């Protein structure tokens, strides 16, 4: 993925390439606990535990009091997914809904 960056001195745009094939350094599972707050928990499922611990703090700050049917949940979920991509954390979401 290319990211655009403006250089102030020349008012030109340059692109920096990011490696799309970078391996994840950790994995986590985000679980919906039910209708009574706190609604969410983040579990370490592999990789560097310290990365998941700091990621957990940010996830819970965004989701702790939001049930999945809340309109704010969708926006925050997208932010969490983007944050996971930047931190190279693989996510699995368990919303408690069967896929049958």
SVG drawing of the C-alpha trace seen along z (x, -y; Angstrom):
<svg xmlns="http://www.w3.org/2000/svg" viewBox="-28 -25 40 49">
<polyline fill="none" stroke="black" stroke-width="0.4" points="0.0,0.0 1.4,-3.4 1.0,-6.3 1.1,-9.9 3.2,-12.4 3.7,-16.1 7.1,-17.7 6.8,-21.3 10.0,-22.5 9.1,-21.6 5.3,-21.3 5.6,-17.9 4.1,-14.6 6.2,-11.5 5.1,-8.0 6.5,-5.5 5.8,-1.9 4.7,0.3 5.2,4.0 1.8,5.6 3.3,9.0 4.6,8.2 3.9,11.1 1.7,10.5 3.6,10.3 0.7,11.2 -2.9,12.4 -5.9,11.7 -9.6,12.8 -12.2,10.1 -15.2,11.7 -18.6,10.2 -19.5,11.3 -23.2,10.4 -25.7,7.6 -24.4,6.8 -21.4,4.4 -18.5,4.9 -19.5,6.2 -16.1,7.2 -12.8,9.0 -9.6,9.3 -7.7,12.6 -4.1,13.2 -4.0,16.1 -0.4,16.0 2.7,14.0 4.0,11.2 2.0,10.9 3.1,7.3 1.8,6.1 -1.6,7.7 -1.7,6.2 -1.2,2.7 -3.6,3.4 -6.2,4.6 -6.2,1.3 -7.0,-0.6 -9.7,1.9 -11.4,1.8 -11.3,-2.0 -13.3,-1.9 -15.7,0.9 -16.1,1.5 -19.6,0.1 -20.8,0.6 -23.0,3.6 -22.7,4.8 -26.0,3.3 -25.0,-0.2 -24.4,-2.5 -21.0,-3.6 -19.9,0.0 -19.5,0.2 -17.3,-2.9 -15.2,-1.8 -14.8,1.7 -13.4,0.2 -10.9,-1.9 -9.8,1.2 -9.3,3.2 -7.2,0.4 -5.2,0.2 -4.6,4.0 -3.3,3.7 -0.9,1.0 0.2,2.9 0.4,6.2 -2.1,8.0 -4.3,10.7 -7.9,10.4 -10.7,12.9 -14.1,11.4 -16.5,13.6 -19.8,11.7 -21.7,14.7 -23.7,15.1 -23.7,18.5 -22.9,18.4 -25.5,21.1"/>
</svg>
